[in-house]
Amino acid sequence: MCHPSWGRARAAAQRLSDLARLRRVRDRIDREYAQPLNVAALARDVNMSAGHLSRQFRLAYGQSPYAYLMTRRIERAATLLRRGEHSVTEVCFAVGCSSLGTFSTRFTELVGMPPSAYRCRATSAAAKSPPWMAERVTRPVRNQEALVTELQLA
């Protein structure tokens, strides 16, 4: 019969292994956010099932892999929109979204205003403030925890 501590040690080793694989998934999402990514392909690459990956990712990072991917895409889109060099449609496709409607809906959920309004306000606000401040004030926050207001951008 095995010693009880062996089971705990094995569980701890498995948890560390899972965390390393989750970091690889998160890093891949950060690197390849503009590519078509799905949970099944991400899970296959780290030898996990899609369900296990989703559950463990949520436990480790507080959101599903898809939500994390969309947050990265919206953060990058916000940066591109602040520059004012591209249209909303161009930015949508540049960050890896295939539907302008879905992009606009997610952008509005995370940032608190539609991408076209954000582009107009951010470009005028960016002209009045240093870039580091504009980036900090306009960074998306999940679940509308901190909506961007005109006072923050002005």
Secondary structure, DSSP 8 states (H G I E B T S, - for coil): ---HHHHHHHHHHHHHHHHHHHHHHHHHHHHSTTS---HHHHHHHTT--HHHHHHHHHHHHSS-HHHHHHHHHHHHHHHHHHHT-S-HHHHHHHTT-S-HHHHHHHHHHHHSS-HHHHHHHHHHHHHHS-HHHHHHHT---GGGSS---HHHH-
